[in-house]
């Protein structure tokens, strides 16, 4: 069984790198739409992670690597996401929709000692996939149409470790390696011109950064507990290499593009692809019964190259609140009493600022952890499910309003591995 699961872990990682992910038209800017930290368990609580120390012994928190003091089992997670986006704009009364499904997370974690916990994981970090046709009527009366499209995915491999400093305080460190290619391409669709100008922008990413985390948890005699947490992500050690090419070309009579010359070809590099991020959170709960908390995330603005020109992201802020409820973990006569029910809501002041308009996002989340039939509270193995309903963007200034319904499913297998035998 363990060999089969290990092989599945490696195979899933291969397909994760190769998959295409559909997303929002706002992903045209910069590195695309960020998909990272979308584990099913935390997504069902609106992304609540910074002050979230699970009560159970079979889950690892990568977002705050310090919040893993209760991990006692080796746990493997394999998760997938189904996205359903519905778009509307007052510009030409546009309506559209896009659906995509992809493998969103695969990880393994285990305790090294009672105080030290370790995990490794692989996720898509961001994706860029859009296709827009823009038509223009020239003074001569002819119609010119350009096809703007983007594609590519950034992936992240991460390793995290936590250390229990005292019964109340834990610290953690996560190292993140990002890699992939993102393309923005302008291809002529319709034109009577013989020679045409077009461009292509390729962003090549290979970089590291680090996340430091800390948690404080005060436990009371009545099984209540207060938790506070904080994280900071910093320290790019690699470059974002951007290659912008503006070429002159023509199409022959069978539709094949032939390049004549390169008008402009420039390559720039930047170390601020992944700028400073910080998060603080607080939560309160009853052991094995319920938990509720809130979290504030901050992401510093950045300058990037977009269509060969500098583009500035604004500082962004995200506020989330959520939690979970477990009716009765020991009631084996009523299965639904042992289900963990999760809930949350969030608002994000986005980093995109287009036509003097902020592109904000808000949503509500619901979910559950469905334990296997004979799973006890000391070995919480089962399925995670989360549903996210939300809105992004606006109809103002002919921009795009995006409504979405996302479904996330995950399998969490937990068992005792790597433990030293006490008896032969």
TADA-V263281 format. One record per residue. RES is the residue in three letters. SS is DSSP state (@ for helix, = for strand, . for the rest). PHI is phi as a letter, one per 30 degrees, with the letter a starting at -180 (999 if undefined). NEAR is the number of other C-alpha atoms within 12 Angstrom. Layout:
[[RES & SS & PHI & NEAR] [RES & SS & PHI & NEAR]]
This chain:
[[UNK & . & 999 & 10] [UNK & @ & d & 17] [UNK & @ & d & 10] [UNK & @ & d & 11] [UNK & @ & d & 24] [UNK & @ & d & 20] [UNK & @ & d & 14] [UNK & @ & d & 21] [UNK & @ & d & 28] [UNK & @ & d & 21] [UNK & @ & d & 18] [UNK & @ & d & 27] [UNK & @ & d & 31] [UNK & @ & d & 18] [UNK & @ & d & 21] [UNK & @ & d & 33] [UNK & @ & d & 32] [UNK & @ & d & 20] [UNK & . & d & 25] [UNK & . & c & 27] [UNK & . & b & 38] [UNK & . & d & 34] [UNK & . & a & 40] [UNK & . & d & 41] [UNK & @ & d & 35] [UNK & @ & d & 36] [UNK & @ & d & 35] [UNK & @ & d & 34] [UNK & . & c & 39] [UNK & . & i & 46] [UNK & . & d & 45] [UNK & . & j & 37] [UNK & = & d & 32] [UNK & = & d & 30] [UNK & . & c & 33] [UNK & . & d & 33] [UNK & . & i & 33] [UNK & . & c & 41] [UNK & . & d & 45] [UNK & @ & d & 45] [UNK & @ & e & 48] [UNK & @ & d & 48] [UNK & @ & d & 46] [UNK & . & d & 42] [UNK & . & c & 43] [UNK & . & i & 44] [UNK & . & i & 48] [UNK & . & d & 49] [UNK & . & b & 51] [UNK & . & d & 46] [UNK & . & c & 46] [UNK & . & c & 52] [UNK & . & c & 49] [UNK & . & d & 40] [UNK & . & d & 37] [UNK & . & c & 33] [UNK & . & c & 34] [UNK & . & b & 40] [UNK & . & b & 46] [UNK & . & c & 46] [UNK & . & c & 51] [UNK & . & d & 49] [UNK & . & d & 48] [UNK & . & c & 47] [UNK & . & d & 47] [UNK & . & d & 48] [UNK & . & c & 51] [UNK & . & b & 50] [UNK & . & d & 44] [UNK & . & c & 34] [UNK & . & d & 41] [UNK & . & b & 33] [UNK & . & c & 35] [UNK & = & d & 34] [UNK & = & b & 40] [UNK & = & c & 39] [UNK & = & c & 42] [UNK & = & b & 38] [UNK & = & b & 38] [UNK & = & b & 33] [UNK & = & b & 36] [UNK & = & c & 29] [UNK & = & c & 31] [UNK & = & b & 28] [UNK & = & c & 30] [UNK & = & b & 27] [UNK & = & c & 30] [UNK & = & a & 28] [UNK & = & b & 23] [UNK & . & d & 16] [UNK & @ & d & 17] [UNK & @ & h & 13] [UNK & @ & h & 14] [UNK & = & d & 18] [UNK & = & b & 19] [UNK & = & a & 22] [UNK & = & a & 24] [UNK & = & b & 26] [UNK & = & b & 23] [UNK & = & a & 26] [UNK & = & b & 23] [UNK & = & a & 35] [UNK & = & d & 40] [UNK & = & c & 44] [UNK & = & a & 41] [UNK & = & b & 46] [UNK & = & a & 42] [UNK & = & b & 40] [UNK & = & b & 39] [UNK & = & a & 39] [UNK & = & d & 35] [UNK & . & d & 25] [UNK & . & a & 20] [UNK & . & e & 22] [UNK & . & c & 26] [UNK & = & c & 29] [UNK & = & b & 40] [UNK & = & b & 38] [UNK & = & b & 39] [UNK & = & b & 33] [UNK & = & a & 41] [UNK & = & b & 41] [UNK & = & b & 44] [UNK & = & d & 43] [UNK & = & c & 37] [UNK & = & a & 38] [UNK & = & b & 41] [UNK & . & b & 38] [UNK & . & a & 35] [UNK & = & b & 31] [UNK & = & a & 26] [UNK & = & b & 24] [UNK & = & c & 18] [UNK & = & c & 20] [UNK & = & c & 18] [UNK & = & b & 18] [UNK & = & c & 15] [UNK & . & d & 14] [UNK & . & e & 8] [UNK & . & d & 11] [UNK & . & j & 10] [UNK & . & d & 14] [UNK & = & c & 18] [UNK & = & c & 22] [UNK & = & b & 22] [UNK & = & c & 24] [UNK & = & c & 24] [UNK & = & c & 27] [UNK & = & b & 29] [UNK & = & b & 40] [UNK & = & a & 37] [UNK & = & k & 38] [UNK & = & b & 40] [UNK & = & c & 42] [UNK & = & c & 44] [UNK & = & b & 37] [UNK & = & c & 34] [UNK & = & b & 37] [UNK & = & b & 33] [UNK & = & b & 38] [UNK & = & b & 40] [UNK & = & b & 40] [UNK & = & b & 33] [UNK & = & d & 30] [UNK & . & d & 20] [UNK & . & a & 17] [UNK & . & e & 17] [UNK & . & c & 24] [UNK & = & c & 27] [UNK & = & b & 35] [UNK & = & b & 34] [UNK & = & a & 39] [UNK & = & b & 36] [UNK & = & b & 38] [UNK & = & c & 33] [UNK & = & b & 35] [UNK & = & c & 32] [UNK & = & c & 34] [UNK & = & a & 33] [UNK & = & k & 30] [UNK & = & b & 31] [UNK & = & b & 40] [UNK & = & b & 39] [UNK & = & b & 39] [UNK & = & b & 35] [UNK & = & c & 31] [UNK & = & b & 30] [UNK & = & d & 34] [UNK & = & c & 25] [UNK & = & b & 23] [UNK & . & a & 24] [UNK & . & c & 18] [UNK & . & d & 19] [UNK & . & d & 18] [UNK & . & c & 19] [UNK & = & b & 29] [UNK & = & c & 28] [UNK & = & a & 33] [UNK & = & b & 33] [UNK & = & b & 34] [UNK & = & c & 39] [UNK & = & c & 36] [UNK & = & c & 40] [UNK & = & c & 31] [UNK & = & b & 35] [UNK & = & b & 29] [UNK & = & a & 31] [UNK & = & c & 30] [UNK & = & a & 32] [UNK & = & b & 34] [UNK & = & b & 37] [UNK & = & c & 35] [UNK & = & b & 42] [UNK & = & b & 42] [UNK & = & b & 40] [UNK & = & b & 33] [UNK & = & b & 35] [UNK & = & c & 26] [UNK & = & c & 19] [UNK & . & c & 15] [UNK & . & d & 10] [UNK & . & c & 11] [UNK & . & i & 17] [UNK & = & d & 21] [UNK & = & a & 30] [UNK & = & c & 28] [UNK & = & b & 37] [UNK & = & b & 36] [UNK & = & a & 42] [UNK & = & a & 39] [UNK & = & b & 36] [UNK & = & b & 32] [UNK & = & c & 30] [UNK & = & a & 27] [UNK & . & i & 24] [UNK & . & d & 26] [UNK & . & c & 22] [UNK & . & b & 22] [UNK & = & b & 27] [UNK & = & c & 34] [UNK & = & c & 29] [UNK & = & c & 34] [UNK & = & c & 30] [UNK & = & c & 32] [UNK & = & b & 29] [UNK & = & c & 28] [UNK & = & b & 26] [UNK & = & c & 25] [UNK & = & a & 24] [UNK & = & b & 26] [UNK & = & c & 23] [UNK & . & d & 12] [UNK & . & d & 9] [UNK & . & c & 8] [UNK & . & i & 12] [UNK & . & c & 11] [UNK & = & d & 21] [UNK & = & b & 20] [UNK & = & d & 21] [UNK & = & c & 17] [UNK & = & a & 17] [UNK & = & c & 19] [UNK & = & d & 18] [UNK & = & b & 18] [UNK & = & b & 20] [UNK & = & b & 22] [UNK & = & b & 22] [UNK & = & b & 23] [UNK & = & b & 23] [UNK & = & b & 26] [UNK & . & c & 25] [UNK & . & c & 31] [UNK & . & e & 39] [UNK & . & c & 38] [UNK & . & d & 30] [UNK & . & e & 26] [UNK & = & b & 32] [UNK & = & b & 30] [UNK & = & b & 36] [UNK & = & b & 33] [UNK & = & a & 38] [UNK & = & b & 33] [UNK & = & a & 35] [UNK & = & b & 33] [UNK & = & a & 32] [UNK & = & c & 26] [UNK & . & e & 29] [UNK & . & i & 28] [UNK & . & b & 29] [UNK & = & a & 30] [UNK & = & a & 36] [UNK & = & b & 37] [UNK & = & a & 38] [UNK & = & b & 35] [UNK & = & a & 38] [UNK & = & b & 32] [UNK & = & c & 35] [UNK & = & b & 28] [UNK & = & b & 29] [UNK & . & d & 26] [UNK & . & d & 24] [UNK & . & a & 26] [UNK & = & c & 26] [UNK & = & b & 31] [UNK & = & c & 33] [UNK & = & b & 30] [UNK & . & h & 29] [UNK & . & i & 28] [UNK & = & b & 19] [UNK & = & d & 17] [UNK & = & b & 21] [UNK & = & c & 21] [UNK & . & d & 29] [UNK & . & d & 25] [UNK & . & d & 24] [UNK & = & b & 29] [UNK & = & b & 29] [UNK & = & b & 32] [UNK & = & c & 31] [UNK & = & b & 40] [UNK & = & b & 38] [UNK & = & a & 39] [UNK & = & l & 41] [UNK & = & b & 39] [UNK & = & b & 30] [UNK & = & b & 30] [UNK & . & e & 23] [UNK & . & a & 22] [UNK & . & d & 32] [UNK & . & c & 22] [UNK & . & d & 18] [UNK & . & d & 19] [UNK & . & d & 12] [UNK & . & b & 13] [UNK & @ & e & 22] [UNK & @ & d & 22] [UNK & @ & d & 21] [UNK & @ & c & 31] [UNK & . & d & 36] [UNK & = & c & 39] [UNK & = & c & 35] [UNK & = & b & 39] [UNK & = & a & 38] [UNK & = & l & 39] [UNK & = & a & 35] [UNK & = & a & 34] [UNK & = & b & 28] [UNK & = & b & 30] [UNK & = & d & 27] [UNK & . & d & 30] [UNK & . & d & 33] [UNK & . & d & 33] [UNK & = & b & 24] [UNK & = & b & 23] [UNK & . & h & 14] [UNK & . & i & 13] [UNK & = & b & 20] [UNK & = & d & 27] [UNK & . & c & 34] [UNK & . & c & 30] [UNK & = & b & 30] [UNK & = & b & 29] [UNK & = & a & 33] [UNK & = & b & 29] [UNK & = & b & 38] [UNK & = & b & 35] [UNK & = & a & 38] [UNK & = & a & 34] [UNK & = & c & 40] [UNK & = & c & 31] [UNK & = & d & 35] [UNK & . & d & 23] [UNK & . & e & 20] [UNK & . & c & 19] [UNK & . & d & 26] [UNK & . & c & 25] [UNK & . & d & 28] [UNK & . & d & 23] [UNK & . & a & 28] [UNK & . & d & 38] [UNK & . & c & 34] [UNK & = & l & 33] [UNK & = & c & 30] [UNK & = & c & 38] [UNK & = & b & 37] [UNK & = & b & 39] [UNK & = & b & 36] [UNK & = & b & 37] [UNK & = & c & 31] [UNK & = & a & 30] [UNK & = & b & 30] [UNK & = & b & 35] [UNK & = & i & 35] [UNK & . & a & 28] [UNK & . & d & 25] [UNK & @ & d & 18] [UNK & @ & h & 18] [UNK & @ & i & 19] [UNK & . & d & 28] [UNK & = & c & 34] [UNK & = & c & 32] [UNK & = & c & 34] [UNK & = & c & 30] [UNK & = & b & 32] [UNK & = & b & 28] [UNK & = & c & 36] [UNK & = & c & 33] [UNK & = & b & 38] [UNK & = & b & 36] [UNK & = & b & 37] [UNK & = & c & 34] [UNK & = & b & 38] [UNK & = & c & 36] [UNK & = & b & 37] [UNK & = & a & 29] [UNK & . & c & 24] [UNK & . & c & 21] [UNK & . & i & 16] [UNK & . & d & 16] [UNK & . & d & 11] [UNK & . & d & 8] [UNK & . & d & 5] [UNK & . & b & 5] [UNK & . & d & 4]]
